[in-house]
Amino acid sequence: MIEIKCSDTGYQALLIEMVAFQGESKKRTDQDIKDLAQSLQQDGLLQPLSIWCKPDDKSLKILDGHGRKAALEYLSTKDPSIIEQQFPFNLFIADTEEEAIKACLQMMSTCGKVSKVGVKKFAAPVINTGYKAPIVTKAIAPVNIKAKDVLESSKVVISIEVSKDKVSQLISILKDVEGVNVCV
């Protein structure tokens, strides 16, 4: 059994009753699913899935939670009781598939860029305790950062010491941070 740590939404279903809706909009590797499964085992289900149901069709289509469902199904191969477990979900009622797609896209939207530095600072209290979030730990590379020079009041040049084999990884992390220019 997986411990349910999210609030009771009033809606629950078996994994077998939930069907995918997003298709191939997000790619996950087997390792991603295993990492998420480990997190679910250790921490329980912290967030309910989001499900769409048309008023005239009672099928439960997943808007958000495909990875959690896949990880739970993976865990059920080792613990069959998970197949019989009811999982909470938030219910979205939409009359048309187009409305459901809009709801799904709104849930998937970041409405901005994820700041790797910001995520690192935010996650530091749990990362430093040994917690390994499936995605966050992949985005954090240990580096030595030194402020070198202040060019303007709003800009700073920093130098980062990193081993040669980590340069491309660091560049790929920093290239998505808005307002950061990388010079090698």
N, C-alpha and C positions, 0 to 999 in steps of 0.2 A: 504494500500500500504506500501511496505517496501522501505525505502530510499536506493538508490544505491550509495555507496560511493567509490566503486572501479573504476578503469579506464575502459573506453570503449574498449573492446577487438575486437569489430567488429562482434562478434557473440552473438546472444541472442536466447533464447527459453523459452517456457512455461514449468512449472514444469511437466506437463503431458507428455511432449515430451521426458523427460529425464528418462532413465531406469537404475536401479542398475547394477553394474558390479562386485563388490568385493565379493558379497555373505556375508558370516558370518565372514569375516576377522577382523572386529572390532565390539565389543559388546557395545551397548548403552542401558541405562535404560530409562524408561519414564521420569525420573527426569533429565537425561542428556539432552534429547530433549527439555524439558521445560526450562532448564537453557539456552540452546543455543537460543531458541526462544525468551527469554527475552532479551538476548544480541542483537539479530537481531532487535527487536523492538526498543531498546534504542539507539543502535549504527549504525543501518543500515547494509547492506551487504558490508563488508570491503574487501572481497576477492572473485573473481569469482570462479565458479566451474570449474573443469577440465573434459573435455568430449572427448571420443574417438569416431571416426567415420571412418569406413572402406570406401574406395573410392566407392565401388560398393553397399554399404548398408548405407542408410541415417539415421539409428537409432542412437540416441544420448545416448551413454553408459557412465555413470559417473565413472571416474577414481578417482576423489577426490572431495568430497562435499556431500557425502551421508547424513551426519548429518545435514548439512545446508538445504538440500532438505527436510528431515524429519521434521525439525523445521519449515520450511516455510509451509509445508503441515499442520502441527499442527496449525499454526497461521491462515491458510486459513479457518479453521472451525469457527473462530471468525470474520475474515475479508475476505469475499469471493472475494474481488477485487484482492487478491494475486494470485488467480487461473488464472486470466486474465493478470497478470503482466509478462513481458518479463524479464528474468534474464541473465546477461552476463556470458559467459564461455570462457575459453581457449580451443582451438581446437587442439587435437592431432590426426594426421592421421597415422594410422598403417595398413599395409596390412594384418596382421594376428593377431589372438587373442593372440598368444604368445608374439608378439611385444607389444601389449597393456598391457598384464600382466607385462612385464618387466618395461614399463613406470609407471604403477600403483605401482609396488613394489619400484621403485626408489623414487616416491613421498612419499610413506609411510615410507621409510627408515629413521632412525635417524642417521645412520652411527656413532654411539657412544651412550653413555648413557646420558639421561637428568639429569642434576644436579639440584636437588631440591633447594639447596642453591643458585645456580646460577639463577634459575627461580625466586626465592624470591627476590634476589637483583635486577634483571632486571625489575620485575613487581612492585617493591615497589612504584614508583611514581604514579601509577594509583590505586594500591591496597589501599594505605593510603588515597586516596580520597573517598573511599567507593565503588569503582568499584568492581564488583564481576564477574570476568571471570569464565566461567563455570568449567574449569579444575583447573586453578591456585589456586583458593581459597581452593579447596579440598586438595591441596598438602602442604599448609602452616599452620603449627600449631604454635600458639604463645608460645614461650619458652624463658627462660632467659639463655643466653649462657655466660659463663665466661672462659677466658683463664686461665688455671691452671699452666701449666708447659711446658717448651720447652725442648724436648728430643734431637732433632737434629735440624739442621738448616732448614730441610724441614718438620719436623713433630711437631705437637702440640697436647697436651692432653687437652681436654676441659671437663668440667663438665656441665651438663645441669639439671636444676631443672624443674621438670615437675610433675604434679599430677599423682597419681598411675593409674588412669583410662585412661591416655593418653600415657602410656609407650609403649604399643603395637603399637599404631598409629605412634608414633615417630620412633620406631625401623623399622617399615615397610617403612617409608619415607627414613630413612638413609641407609637402607641396599642396596638400588640401587645406592647410590652415590659412584662412583669409587674412590678408595683410602681411604675410611672411614672404620674403624674397630669399631664395637660397642661392648662395654663390659658393662654388666649390673650388 
